[in-house]
Amino acid sequence: MNYEEHLTPEEASRYLRLSLSSVYKLIRQRELGASKEGRFWRIRRSDLEEFAENLGEREEFPD
């Protein structure tokens, strides 16, 4: 069986070093793939890692 790890938006915000509200905004704008399981959002680790890789290519954040 092929099982892929899923993360919560809270875990994703720590991983990406973004606020929780920013993660929910990315989900709403469909920039970060997520699926809803009941009342809870789940984000595949592979989607999160791909998003993180592309994050640096989109725009530079000030230090």
C-alpha positions in Angstrom: 0.0 0.0 0.0 1.3 3.4 -0.9 0.9 5.8 2.0 1.8 9.4 1.8 2.3 11.5 4.9 -0.2 14.4 5.4 0.4 17.5 7.5 -1.9 19.9 9.2 -1.9 23.6 8.3 -0.3 24.2 11.6 2.6 21.9 10.8 2.8 23.4 7.3 3.1 26.9 8.8 6.1 25.8 10.9 7.7 24.0 7.9 7.3 27.0 5.7 8.0 29.6 8.4 4.8 31.4 7.5 1.9 32.4 9.7 -1.1 30.1 9.9 -3.3 32.7 8.3 -0.8 32.8 5.3 -1.1 29.0 4.9 -4.9 29.2 4.9 -4.7 32.0 2.3 -2.4 29.9 0.1 -4.9 27.0 0.4 -7.9 29.3 -0.5 -6.0 30.7 -3.5 -5.1 27.1 -4.6 -1.4 27.9 -4.5 -0.8 25.2 -1.9 -2.5 21.9 -2.6 -4.7 20.6 0.3 -7.7 18.4 0.8 -10.4 18.5 3.4 -11.0 15.5 5.5 -14.1 16.1 7.5 -13.6 19.5 9.2 -9.8 19.4 8.9 -7.4 20.4 6.1 -4.6 18.0 5.2 -1.6 18.8 3.1 0.5 16.1 1.4 4.2 16.3 2.4 5.2 16.1 -1.3 2.9 19.1 -2.2 4.4 21.1 0.7 8.0 20.3 -0.3 7.3 21.2 -3.9 5.7 24.5 -2.9 8.7 25.3 -0.6 11.1 24.6 -3.5 9.2 27.0 -5.8 8.7 29.6 -3.1 12.2 31.0 -3.6 11.7 31.2 -7.4 8.5 33.3 -7.1 9.7 36.4 -5.2 12.5 37.4 -2.8 11.6 38.1 0.7 13.6 40.7 2.6 16.0 39.5 5.3 
